[in-house]
């Protein structure tokens, strides 16, 4: 939960509704997944290394594909963002 969401919730004004069908990024790309496929302990560390500021699926989608693919290739054992996302979804679904 972001600071802004927490502040709104504490003020009783939370307007952002969580989608039950969307898996949080830190759960999808959990520590086990990140350690297995990269040198990072978390997805946040992975993003930080690439100077990407994203905490939601929508923010990830707004990153230029070519830039994100290059970061994925450089920092993980995947050939593209799409393949990394697919593997994370498969692993998460298998739990």
Secondary structure as GFF3:
##gff-version 3
##sequence-region A 1 95
A	DSSP	alpha_helix	3	10	.	.	.	ID=ss1
A	DSSP	alpha_helix	25	28	.	.	.	ID=ss2
A	DSSP	alpha_helix	31	37	.	.	.	ID=ss3
A	DSSP	alpha_helix	43	49	.	.	.	ID=ss4
A	DSSP	alpha_helix	57	61	.	.	.	ID=ss5
A	DSSP	alpha_helix	65	75	.	.	.	ID=ss6
A	DSSP	alpha_helix	81	93	.	.	.	ID=ss7
###
